């Protein structure tokens, strides 16, 4: 076995430990929060015998170690409990809400990568110039402006004042129910069904929240790309390439950029994971029916099964994307052993 595969195998071996820690943390959160899951199910005014019977059925009368074993068994079987708010299994709710978040996050990371990486490279190449200062100011604004302020300003300007964008939501009322749900990704389902007007409406509704998330994400991506490129441009091999008479374009894109592409994989993967966890404020402002809004509403309704189930799914997404980024890192960079 090659050293790279052995190193990746060692990383893979830590995944069960990480997952165990994630399950343990979610379990403890569910037990220490000042919300009685039994009362959340049966109600505050339920008779005491009903409360006790529900507590017995949920196994909450048993010691914590036994409760934890049962919790792990339920998760292993794919059972995240039943949502008090929707009366559906939490896994079913997550399967219904997650595609909207996936659609929003995917477009946002694509836009952020297309704009953010070239901006970071341009700022590094022109270090100290007005271009560099403008890019740094742009990134500072992206980090400093709260996402809910940016979302509200976007709605006020493009929807309320200019009328260029549709209102909040994922789809206009006229197109509601027009597209059959296949994948849950509305734009893809509309394209597969050949409903081009519905596709245009879905893209119009998607543009604002995706743009807000993209702006928020590309600020970080551009800053990291600039830092990585500055480190490469100060390397000895770049000085040697310039001494040999290679063009600046070839040095930047054929040599330096290929080297920063490797660490940028990790940056993009973790940024994407952060978007997939559910942009809570963005989804709330734009009434986007995704995982973030589901988490928010569940928390406000003390629906702990939904909150803990969604939190567990978010953690799994982080672990999976981090593992994927580590694999790509080792495959793309021959220096990693």
C-alpha positions in Angstrom: 0.0 0.0 0.0 1.3 3.5 -0.9 2.1 6.0 1.8 -0.7 8.2 0.6 -3.3 5.4 0.9 -2.0 4.6 4.3 -2.3 8.2 5.4 -5.8 8.4 4.0 -6.6 5.1 5.8 -5.5 6.6 9.1 -7.7 9.6 8.5 -10.6 7.3 7.6 -10.0 5.4 10.9 -10.8 8.6 12.9 -14.2 8.9 11.3 -15.9 6.4 13.7 -14.5 8.3 16.7 -15.7 11.6 15.2 -19.2 10.2 14.6 -19.3 8.7 18.1 -18.5 12.1 19.5 -21.1 13.7 17.3 -23.8 11.3 18.5 -22.7 11.7 22.1 -22.9 15.5 21.9 -26.4 15.5 20.3 -27.6 13.0 22.9 -26.3 15.1 25.8 -27.8 18.3 24.3 -31.1 16.6 24.2 -30.8 15.7 27.9 -29.5 19.0 29.3 -31.7 21.5 27.5 -34.5 22.8 29.8 -37.2 21.3 27.6 -39.0 18.2 28.6 -39.5 16.1 25.4 -42.4 14.3 27.0 -44.3 17.6 27.6 -43.4 18.8 24.1 -45.2 15.7 22.8 -48.2 15.4 25.1 -48.6 19.0 26.1 -48.4 20.9 29.3 -51.9 20.1 30.4 -51.8 16.4 29.9 -52.8 14.2 32.8 -49.9 12.8 34.9 -50.6 9.2 33.9 -50.4 10.1 30.2 -47.1 11.9 30.9 -45.7 8.9 32.7 -46.8 6.5 30.1 -45.2 8.6 27.3 -42.0 8.7 29.4 -42.0 4.9 29.7 -42.5 4.5 25.9 -39.7 6.9 25.2 -37.4 5.0 27.6 -36.7 8.2 29.5 -37.2 6.5 32.8 -34.0 4.4 32.3 -30.5 5.4 33.3 -28.6 7.7 30.9 -26.2 4.9 29.7 -29.2 2.8 28.7 -30.9 5.8 27.0 -27.7 6.4 25.1 -27.5 2.8 23.9 -31.1 3.0 22.7 -30.4 6.4 21.0 -27.5 4.8 19.1 -29.6 1.8 18.0 -32.3 4.2 16.7 -29.8 6.2 14.7 -28.1 3.1 13.3 -31.5 2.0 12.1 -32.2 5.4 10.5 -34.8 6.4 13.1 -34.3 10.0 14.2 -37.6 10.1 16.0 -40.9 11.8 15.1 -41.3 15.6 14.7 -43.8 17.1 17.2 -44.4 20.0 14.8 -45.2 18.1 11.6 -46.1 14.7 13.1 -43.8 13.1 10.5 -40.6 11.1 11.0 -37.7 13.5 11.2 -35.9 11.6 8.4 -38.9 12.2 6.1 -38.9 16.0 7.0 -35.2 16.3 6.4 -35.5 14.5 3.0 -38.2 17.0 2.1 -36.4 20.2 3.2 -32.8 19.4 2.4 -33.1 19.6 -1.4 -34.0 23.3 -1.2 -30.9 23.9 0.9 -28.8 21.8 -1.5 -30.1 23.8 -4.5 -29.4 27.2 -2.8 -26.0 26.2 -1.4 -24.8 24.6 -4.7 -25.6 27.7 -6.7 -24.1 30.0 -4.1 -20.8 28.0 -3.9 -20.5 28.0 -7.7 -21.0 31.7 -7.9 -18.6 32.3 -5.0 -15.9 30.2 -6.6 -16.2 31.7 -10.1 -15.9 35.2 -8.7 -13.9 34.7 -5.5 -10.9 32.7 -6.7 -10.1 35.0 -9.7 -10.5 38.1 -7.4 -8.1 36.6 -4.9 -5.5 35.8 -7.6 -5.9 39.2 -9.2 -5.4 40.9 -5.8 -2.3 38.9 -5.1 -0.7 39.5 -8.5 -1.3 43.3 -8.1 -0.4 43.4 -4.5 -0.4 47.0 -3.1 -2.2 48.5 -6.1 -5.7 50.1 -6.0 -7.1 46.8 -7.4 -5.7 44.9 -4.4 -7.1 47.5 -2.0 -10.5 47.4 -3.7 -10.6 43.6 -3.5 -9.6 43.7 0.2 -12.3 46.3 0.9 -14.8 44.1 -0.9 -13.8 41.1 1.2 -14.0 43.2 4.4 -17.5 44.3 3.5 -18.5 40.7 2.9 -17.2 39.7 6.3 -18.5 42.7 8.2 -22.0 43.0 6.9 -24.4 40.7 8.7 -26.1 38.4 6.3 -29.5 39.3 7.5 -28.8 43.0 6.8 -27.5 42.2 3.3 -30.7 40.0 2.7 -33.0 42.8 3.9 -31.2 45.4 1.8 -31.4 43.1 -1.2 -35.2 42.6 -0.8 -35.7 46.4 -0.2 -33.7 47.4 -3.3 -34.4 44.7 -5.9 -37.9 43.6 -4.9 -39.6 46.6 -3.1 -38.0 49.5 -4.9 -36.9 48.4 -8.3 -39.2 45.5 -8.8 -36.5 43.5 -10.6 -36.8 40.4 -8.4 -39.8 38.3 -7.2 -40.7 38.3 -3.6 -39.6 35.8 -0.9 -40.3 32.1 -1.3 -39.1 29.4 -3.6 -41.8 29.7 -6.3 -44.5 32.1 -7.4 -48.1 31.3 -6.6 -49.0 30.8 -10.2 -46.5 28.0 -10.6 -47.3 26.3 -7.3 -47.8 22.5 -7.9 -47.1 22.8 -11.6 -43.8 20.8 -11.4 -43.9 17.2 -10.3 -41.4 16.5 -7.5 -38.7 14.0 -8.6 -35.5 15.1 -7.0 -36.7 17.9 -4.8 -34.4 20.3 -6.5 -37.0 22.6 -8.1 -34.9 24.0 -11.0 -33.8 20.4 -12.0 -37.4 19.1 -11.7 -38.7 21.9 -13.8 -36.1 21.3 -16.5 -36.8 17.6 -16.5 -40.5 18.2 -16.9 -39.9 20.8 -19.7 -41.7 23.5 -17.7 -39.5 26.4 -18.9 -41.7 29.1 -17.4 -41.6 27.4 -14.1 -37.9 27.0 -14.4 -37.5 30.8 -15.1 -39.6 31.6 -12.1 -37.6 29.2 -9.9 -34.3 30.7 -11.0 -35.7 34.2 -10.4 -36.6 33.3 -6.8 -33.3 31.6 -6.4 -31.2 34.5 -7.5 -31.4 36.8 -4.5 -30.8 34.3 -1.6 -28.0 32.6 -3.7 -26.5 35.9 -4.4 -26.5 36.9 -0.8 -24.9 33.7 0.3 -22.4 33.8 -2.6 -21.3 37.3 -1.6 -20.9 36.2 2.0 -18.9 33.2 1.0 -16.7 34.7 -1.8 -15.3 37.2 0.6 -13.7 34.4 2.5 -12.7 32.4 -0.6 -11.1 35.5 -2.2 -9.2 36.3 0.9 -7.8 32.7 1.2 -7.0 32.6 -2.6 -5.1 35.9 -2.2 -3.1 34.6 0.8 -2.2 31.3 -0.9 -1.2 33.1 -4.1 1.0 35.6 -2.3 2.8 32.7 -0.7 3.4 31.0 -4.0 4.5 34.2 -5.8 7.2 34.7 -3.2 8.5 31.1 -3.7 11.9 30.4 -5.2 10.5 28.5 -8.2 8.6 31.6 -9.3 11.8 33.7 -9.1 13.5 31.0 -11.2 10.7 30.9 -13.8 10.9 34.6 -14.2 14.7 34.5 -14.6 14.2 31.9 -17.4 12.0 34.4 -19.2 8.6 32.6 -18.8 5.6 34.9 -19.3 3.8 36.2 -16.2 0.6 34.6 -17.4 2.1 31.2 -17.6 3.8 31.6 -14.2 0.6 32.6 -12.5 -1.8 30.1 -14.1 0.4 27.2 -15.1 2.5 27.0 -12.0 1.4 29.1 -9.0 -2.3 28.6 -9.5 -1.9 24.8 -9.8 -0.2 24.8 -6.4 -2.9 26.9 -4.7 -5.7 24.7 -6.2 -4.8 22.0 -3.7 -5.4 23.9 -0.5 -8.3 25.7 -2.1 -10.1 22.4 -2.3 -10.3 22.2 1.5 -11.5 25.9 1.7 -14.2 25.3 -0.9 -15.3 22.0 0.7 -15.7 23.4 4.2 -17.4 26.6 2.8 -19.8 24.4 0.9 -20.4 22.3 4.1 -21.2 25.5 6.0 -23.8 26.5 3.3 -25.3 23.0 3.3 -25.9 23.1 7.1 -28.7 25.5 6.3 -28.3 29.3 6.0 -30.6 30.0 8.9 -30.9 33.7 8.5 -30.9 33.8 4.8 -33.6 31.1 4.5 -35.7 32.9 7.1 -35.5 36.3 5.4 -36.3 34.9 2.0 -38.9 32.3 3.3 -36.8 29.6 1.7 -38.1 26.2 2.8 -34.8 24.6 3.5 -33.0 22.9 6.4 -32.1 26.2 8.1 -35.7 27.3 8.3 -36.7 23.9 9.4 -34.2 24.0 12.2 -35.3 27.5 13.2 -39.0 26.7 13.4 -38.3 23.4 15.2 -36.3 25.2 17.8 -39.0 27.8 18.3 -41.5 25.1 18.8 -39.3 23.1 21.2 -39.3 20.2 18.7 -36.1 18.6 20.0 -36.3 15.4 17.9 -36.2 17.6 14.7 -33.5 19.9 16.1 -31.2 17.0 17.1 -31.9 15.0 14.0 -31.1 18.0 11.7 -28.0 18.8 13.8 -26.8 15.2 13.4 -27.3 15.4 9.6 -25.4 18.7 9.5 -22.5 17.0 11.4 -22.5 14.1 9.0 -22.3 16.5 6.1 -19.3 18.2 7.6 -17.5 14.9 8.3 -18.3 13.6 4.8 -17.1 16.7 3.0 -14.0 17.0 5.2 -13.1 13.4 4.4 -13.7 14.1 0.7 -11.5 17.2 0.8 -8.8 15.2 2.5 -9.0 12.5 -0.2 -8.8 15.1 -3.0 -5.9 16.8 -1.2 -3.9 13.6 -1.2 -4.7 12.7 -4.8 -3.9 16.1 -6.2 -0.8 17.0 -4.3 2.0 14.5 -4.8 4.0 16.0 -2.0 1.4 14.8 0.6 2.5 11.4 1.9 
